[in-house]
Amino acid sequence: MTSKALPNPSKSPLDIVKYVIALLLVAAGIVAYYLFSDWPAGVRLMVVAAGMAAAGSVFWFTAKGVQTREFLAESRFELRKVVWPTRQETNRMMLVVIIAVVVFSLMMAAFDLVIQSGVKWLLGS
């Protein structure tokens, strides 16, 4: 987390109106997809995408949208701090994982054979 303390934007009745408008825009895009069935599928998908984009832009200016923007900014800031492994380290770890999976698979196969033979012996087959 960053050290900046930002006040939480208060919820206002206008935000509820914006949420409703955003939902209506998404619904309008979906309804248009089915209503204009004679249009090409690509155009109808573009109408749905436009409805989603318009709804997203309306949501972006609500209190939750502000929180989302802050979260994304802080996530980007934290991502800069990550020390990514080198190619050599990645290859070594991949080899360790592959070997562990093979060993575990062989152990499970051995257990399966033992249990299978035990069940066959119990059933007398």
ABEGO torsion letter per residue (X at the ends): XBABBBBBBBBBAAAAAAAAAAAAAAAAAAAAAAABAABBAAAAAAAAAAAAAAAAAAAAABAAAAAAAAAAAAAAAAAAABBBBBAAAAAAAAAAAAAAAAAAAAAAAAAAAAAAAAAAAAAGX
